[in-house]
Amino acid sequence: MRILSTVRVPESREHVLFVHAHPDDETISTGGTMATLIDSGAEVTLVTCTRGERGEVIPPELQHLSGDALGAFRETELVAAMAELHLGDYRFLGDDGARALHTPPHRYRDSGMQWGEDGAQPLTESGDGPDARDTLTGVELDAVVADILAVAEEVHPTAIVSYDERGGYGHPDHVRAHEAARTAALLADVPFFAIVGDGRERPGDIRIDVEPVLERKKQALRAHRTQLTVEGETIVHSGGQVEPIGRSELFRPQRGPASNGIAWARFGITGRIAASVIAVLLGVIVGTIGTANNQAVWVAIPLGIAALFLIGLRLLFTSRTAAGFAAIGLVGAVWVLSQTGPGGSVLVPATASGYLWTYGTVLIAVVVLAWPRRGKFSRATMGTSSKPGKDVGTP
């Protein structure tokens, strides 16, 4: 019974890779599906990105746990939960079997979460907690992608599953897990499925009935006792949020790039250096042609070309980096060519069109680079509580 995979492989070869941010996330949103896949004969691999070191703790006798000590305890909870689901292949990102080739063992720590004016933010932004470079959101995206790709290259999944672009309820680690998992799926040419947490089904979504394995899911949930309690048919999180235990789990196939544009991290260090050099050279070419022709044609034409050039790069890439290097080449070329030449001639005379071209390119570059990116999420809550989502790491 093929459940998630859409590629043409033998039925026994379905292998689904789940990518989650913290221990307990896997059981809450996909525990029933993992158990159902296993029961159907499919192979399942779970990758957990962090050990949830910033989570709050429910049992009074475990209140002393925090940081790495809490992370170590949550590792044991994950082991117990996976035993309930009958899942044997689970890995922490950065450990053996879940890191890029030729990289030493490493770990990604929980970023925590706090609410700000722009929505959810890692706690490390306020200076509270571990060095940001050790957290899942503090490292470069390409490092996380490379580690997930190493797992994919080993197990050859027929599908990769993780959160949607909002990370479910907005936790920065969930968002990063989505970005990395979806980018890895794109690079590995594997179908990607986003977890639909709000239950709003759309045409094409896949709903998995987990009633037959519901008791196993409940037992797995109980294993994560530092983070939640099971009360009847509901989950009560550490922050008091209440949500029903899902009797079905919903997934949305998502094709195409991992975000609205090409991920700069996809290129790796060598590729990014080469792309940056090319962007500078293209900027120099646009600046040179515009400077040479700003007096021969209506100045709005070269300015329009320069604007379209930089805007195109901003839309093409998810990062401002390419447009930034192109802007350096463009503005640099205009500045150099606007100087007095050896023979005393001036390519850009002190006329209205000359001033418009010289300073207009700078203004265009500033506006294009400063324009905010789309897709910031707003505050959202889980369950019936008025507080933000779990693992917030705040009082």
C-alpha positions in Angstrom: 0.0 0.0 0.0 1.7 3.1 -1.2 0.9 5.9 1.3 3.1 9.0 0.6 5.6 8.1 -2.2 4.6 9.1 -5.7 7.6 7.7 -7.6 7.5 4.4 -9.5 9.4 1.9 -7.3 8.5 -1.5 -6.0 6.0 -1.4 -3.2 8.5 -2.8 -0.8 10.9 0.0 -1.5 8.9 2.9 -0.1 11.2 4.7 2.3 10.0 7.9 4.0 12.4 10.3 5.7 10.9 12.5 8.4 12.7 15.6 9.5 11.7 17.2 12.8 13.1 19.9 15.0 12.8 18.6 18.6 12.0 15.3 20.3 8.2 15.0 20.7 7.4 16.9 17.5 7.6 13.7 15.5 5.0 11.9 17.6 2.6 14.9 17.9 2.3 15.6 14.2 3.4 12.4 12.4 3.5 9.6 15.0 0.4 7.9 13.6 1.7 8.1 10.0 5.1 6.7 10.9 3.5 3.7 12.7 1.1 3.2 9.8 3.9 3.2 7.3 5.9 0.7 9.3 2.8 -1.6 9.6 2.3 -1.4 5.9 5.9 -2.7 5.2 7.5 0.6 4.3 10.8 1.8 5.7 10.9 4.9 7.9 13.8 7.1 9.0 13.5 9.9 11.5 16.0 12.7 11.7 15.7 15.0 14.7 17.6 18.3 14.3 18.1 19.2 18.0 17.6 17.7 21.4 15.2 20.4 22.6 17.6 21.9 25.2 15.4 25.0 25.6 12.1 23.3 26.3 10.2 23.8 29.5 9.8 20.9 31.9 6.5 19.7 33.3 7.2 17.1 36.1 8.2 18.8 39.4 10.9 16.1 40.0 12.6 17.0 36.7 12.5 20.8 37.1 16.2 20.8 37.7 16.9 19.7 34.1 17.9 22.4 31.6 20.3 22.9 28.7 22.4 19.8 27.7 21.1 17.8 30.7 17.5 18.3 29.5 18.6 17.5 26.0 20.2 14.2 27.2 17.0 13.3 29.0 14.9 14.1 26.0 17.1 11.7 24.0 15.9 8.9 26.3 12.3 10.0 25.8 12.7 9.8 22.1 14.1 6.3 22.4 11.1 5.2 24.4 8.6 6.9 22.0 10.2 5.2 19.0 10.0 1.8 20.7 6.2 2.4 21.1 5.9 3.3 17.4 8.2 0.3 16.4 10.5 2.7 14.6 14.2 1.5 14.7 16.0 4.1 12.4 16.1 7.4 14.2 19.1 9.8 14.2 20.1 13.2 15.6 21.4 15.6 13.0 25.2 15.9 13.2 25.7 12.4 14.7 27.1 9.4 12.9 24.8 8.6 10.0 23.4 12.1 9.9 26.2 14.4 8.9 27.9 15.4 5.7 30.9 13.4 4.5 34.3 14.5 6.0 32.7 16.6 8.8 33.3 15.8 12.4 30.5 14.9 14.8 28.5 18.0 15.8 25.2 19.0 17.3 22.6 21.6 16.7 21.1 23.1 19.8 17.5 24.3 20.3 17.2 28.0 19.4 14.3 28.6 21.8 11.5 31.0 20.8 10.3 34.4 21.9 7.7 36.7 20.3 8.7 40.0 18.9 7.2 42.7 16.7 8.0 40.7 13.6 6.7 37.4 15.0 8.6 34.4 16.4 12.3 34.9 16.9 15.1 32.7 18.4 15.9 33.4 22.0 19.6 33.8 21.0 18.7 37.1 19.3 18.2 38.7 22.8 21.6 37.5 24.0 20.0 34.9 26.3 21.2 31.4 26.1 23.9 29.5 24.1 26.1 30.9 21.4 23.9 31.5 18.4 26.5 29.7 16.2 25.6 26.4 18.1 21.9 26.6 17.4 19.9 25.3 14.5 19.0 28.8 13.3 22.5 30.2 14.0 24.4 28.0 11.6 24.4 28.4 7.8 21.5 26.8 6.1 23.7 24.9 3.7 25.4 23.0 6.6 22.0 21.8 7.8 21.0 20.9 4.2 24.3 19.0 3.7 23.7 16.9 6.8 20.1 16.0 5.7 21.4 15.2 2.2 23.9 12.8 3.7 21.0 10.8 5.2 19.1 10.9 2.0 22.1 9.6 0.0 22.3 6.7 2.4 18.7 5.7 2.7 17.4 6.8 -0.7 14.0 8.0 0.4 11.0 8.0 -1.9 9.6 11.0 0.1 10.7 13.6 2.6 8.3 15.0 5.2 8.7 18.0 7.4 6.8 21.2 8.4 5.3 23.8 6.2 6.9 27.2 5.5 5.6 28.6 8.7 7.0 25.8 10.8 3.5 24.8 12.0 3.1 27.3 14.8 6.1 29.5 14.0 9.0 28.1 16.1 12.2 29.2 14.3 13.7 25.7 14.5 10.6 24.4 12.7 11.0 27.0 10.0 14.7 26.1 9.6 13.8 22.4 9.5 11.3 23.1 6.7 13.8 25.2 4.7 16.6 22.6 5.1 14.4 19.5 4.4 12.6 21.0 1.4 15.9 22.2 -0.1 17.4 18.8 0.5 14.3 17.2 -1.2 14.8 19.5 -4.2 18.5 18.7 -4.5 17.9 15.0 -4.1 14.9 15.1 -6.6 12.6 13.6 -4.0 8.9 14.5 -3.4 8.4 16.8 -0.4 5.4 16.6 1.8 4.5 19.4 4.3 2.7 18.6 7.5 -0.7 20.4 7.6 -1.2 21.3 11.2 -4.4 23.3 10.9 -6.5 20.5 9.4 -7.6 22.6 6.5 -7.6 20.1 3.7 -7.1 21.1 0.1 -7.5 19.1 -3.1 -4.5 17.0 -3.5 -3.7 16.7 0.2 -3.1 13.2 1.7 -5.0 12.4 4.9 -3.8 9.3 6.8 -6.3 7.6 9.1 -4.3 6.7 12.3 -7.1 5.2 14.3 -5.7 1.7 14.0 -2.4 2.8 15.7 -3.9 5.5 17.9 -3.0 3.7 21.2 0.6 3.3 20.1 0.7 7.0 19.3 -0.7 7.8 22.8 1.9 5.7 24.4 4.6 7.4 22.4 3.2 10.8 23.5 3.3 9.7 27.1 7.0 8.9 26.7 7.7 12.6 26.2 6.7 13.4 29.7 9.0 16.5 30.2 7.1 18.3 27.4 3.5 17.1 27.6 0.8 15.1 29.3 -1.9 13.0 27.8 -5.3 13.7 29.3 -8.0 11.5 27.7 -8.0 12.5 24.0 -6.0 15.7 24.4 -2.4 16.8 24.7 -1.5 19.4 27.3 1.8 21.1 26.5 4.3 22.5 29.0 3.0 26.0 28.4 -0.6 24.9 29.2 -1.7 24.8 25.5 -4.3 22.1 24.8 -4.8 20.3 21.5 -6.7 17.1 20.5 -4.7 14.0 19.7 -4.9 13.7 15.9 -6.9 10.7 14.8 -5.8 11.5 11.3 -2.7 13.3 9.9 -2.7 15.5 6.9 0.1 16.1 4.4 0.4 18.5 1.4 2.7 17.6 -1.5 4.9 20.6 -2.4 6.8 20.7 -5.6 9.4 23.2 -6.8 11.9 25.2 -4.9 12.1 25.4 -1.1 11.0 29.0 -1.1 10.0 31.9 -3.3 13.3 31.9 -5.2 16.6 30.1 -5.5 18.2 29.3 -2.2 21.7 31.0 -2.1 22.8 28.1 0.2 22.3 25.6 -2.6 25.5 26.7 -4.3 28.0 25.9 -1.5 31.0 28.0 -0.8 32.7 27.7 -4.2 29.5 28.2 -6.0 28.6 31.3 -4.0 32.1 32.8 -4.6 31.7 32.2 -8.4 28.1 33.6 -8.4 29.2 36.7 -6.4 32.0 37.4 -9.0 29.6 36.9 -11.8 27.1 39.3 -10.2 29.8 42.0 -9.8 30.8 41.6 -13.4 27.2 41.8 -14.6 26.8 45.0 -12.5 29.9 46.5 -14.0 28.6 45.7 -17.5 25.2 47.3 -16.8 26.9 50.3 -15.2 29.3 50.8 -18.0 26.7 50.6 -20.8 24.4 52.9 -18.9 27.2 55.4 -18.3 28.2 55.4 -21.9 24.7 56.0 -23.1 23.1 58.2 -20.4 23.6 61.3 -22.6 22.6 59.6 -25.9 19.2 58.4 -24.8 16.5 59.5 -22.3 18.1 58.8 -18.9 15.1 57.0 -17.7 15.9 54.1 -20.1 19.3 53.2 -18.5 17.9 53.8 -15.1 15.0 51.4 -15.8 17.4 48.8 -17.1 19.5 49.1 -13.9 16.4 48.8 -11.8 15.1 45.8 -13.6 18.5 44.1 -13.4 18.7 44.4 -9.6 15.0 43.7 -9.0 15.4 40.5 -11.1 18.2 39.3 -8.9 16.2 40.0 -5.7 13.3 38.0 -7.1 15.4 35.2 -8.4 17.3 34.5 -5.2 15.9 34.2 -1.6 18.9 36.1 -0.4 20.0 39.8 -1.0 23.5 38.6 -1.6 23.5 38.3 -5.4 21.7 41.6 -5.8 24.2 43.2 -3.3 27.2 42.2 -5.3 25.6 43.3 -8.5 24.8 46.7 -6.9 28.5 47.0 -5.9 29.6 46.4 -9.5 26.9 48.7 -10.9 27.5 51.7 -8.6 31.3 51.1 -8.6 31.4 51.3 -12.4 29.2 54.4 -12.5 31.5 56.1 -9.9 34.7 55.2 -11.7 33.4 56.2 -15.2 31.9 59.5 -13.9 35.4 60.7 -13.1 37.5 62.9 -15.4 39.3 60.8 -18.0 43.0 61.1 -19.0 42.1 63.3 -21.9 40.0 65.6 -19.8 36.6 64.4 -21.2 33.8 63.6 -18.9 31.3 60.7 -19.7 28.8 62.1 -17.2 28.7 65.9 -17.4 27.2 68.1 -14.7 23.8 68.1 -16.3 20.4 67.1 -15.0 20.6 63.7 -16.8 24.1 63.2 -15.5 23.1 63.8 -11.9 20.0 61.6 -12.3 22.1 58.8 -13.6 24.9 59.1 -11.1 22.7 59.3 -8.0 19.7 57.5 -9.4 21.7 54.2 -9.6 22.7 54.6 -5.9 19.0 55.3 -4.9 17.8 52.3 -6.9 20.4 50.0 -5.3 19.4 51.1 -1.8 15.7 50.7 -2.4 16.0 47.3 -4.0 18.3 45.9 -1.3 16.3 47.5 1.6 13.0 46.2 0.4 11.7 43.7 3.0 11.4 40.1 2.1 8.0 38.4 1.9 6.8 35.6 4.0 7.3 36.7 7.6 4.9 34.9 9.8 2.7 36.6 12.4 2.0 35.5 16.0 0.0 32.3 16.2 -1.0 30.0 19.0 -1.5 26.3 19.5 -4.6 24.7 20.9 -6.9 26.7 23.2 -4.3 28.5 25.2 -3.7 32.2 24.8 0.0 31.6 25.2 2.3 31.0 22.2 3.4 27.5 21.2 5.4 24.9 23.0 9.2 24.9 23.6 9.1 28.7 23.9 11.7 28.7 26.7 10.1 31.7 28.3 8.6 32.0 31.8 
